[in-house]
Amino acid sequence: MKIGVFDSGLGGLVITKAFVEKMPEYDYFYYGDSKHLPYGEKTSGHILAYTLDAMRYMIKNDCKIIIIACNTATSIALRYIQQRFLPAEALDIKVLGVVIPTVEVAIENKAQKVGVIATTATVRSHIYQTELHKLKANLQVTEVAAPKLVPAIEGNDFFKAKTACKELSENFKDCDSLILGCTHYPLVKAFFREELPEVKVVSQDELMAEKLKNYLYRHPEIEKYLSKNKNYKFEVSKLNRHAQIVAAQLFAEAKIEERQG
Ligand code: DGL
């Protein structure tokens, strides 16, 4: 069985790349719901429905463990999936998100004043503030939504993305840490690091692979089901040229296919 990685778009590819670099032996199935992108500007009801559909599709495609490499879907749908969907439909499958591992790293970094930049839906959920405060109650948290950033990245408009990053950085000048709370943002992390040289930028492509490796080590009852043929499969709900180019850049022989059925 495979490790599944789900996102609405390119962010999941970046996280898959990090997994493959650290643990190349496993079989992976990346699925991006590009048809419904951006999730970050959708209602909670839509985000939940799209994420549930993706979970069913990935389970049908033999995923034993699925990483929801999308902060928006994690914020809105993960709890429902773990508490309701899996017990009812797929008891032997594990689904994990990206928010808790990210918050843990920010706390390990001894953050005091944390900035969070994320999609509108993630900020609306206040999941980062809630989870950060569970670990450290007196932390100062500033959450800012960046509705323009994902469309610019998906549209391959890095000039627009850079301008947006520069404007957004103004909110975090007095923070000691900045969580990039969207898996698309690793693609523009250099812009934030350039604007905020004194701030520790927490980027999920740099932390998720270690967290997953550790999880699999601690859960041999799941790991033993994972096949190790270095088979990497990439699918999206709607094929687009830019995703094909990014996939080819990240994975030498990657072929992204459109979902059938
Ligand atoms: N990459 C997703 C996230 O981590 C969001 C992209 C979108 O808005 O669809 O939140």
Boltz pocket constraint, residues with backbone or C-beta under 6 A from the ligand:
constraints:
  - pocket:
      binder: B
      contacts: [[A, 7], [A, 8], [A, 9], [A, 11], [A, 12], [A, 36], [A, 37], [A, 38], [A, 39], [A, 40], [A, 41], [A, 69], [A, 70], [A, 71], [A, 72], [A, 73], [A, 119], [A, 122], [A, 150], [A, 181], [A, 182], [A, 183], [A, 184]]
      max_distance: 6.0
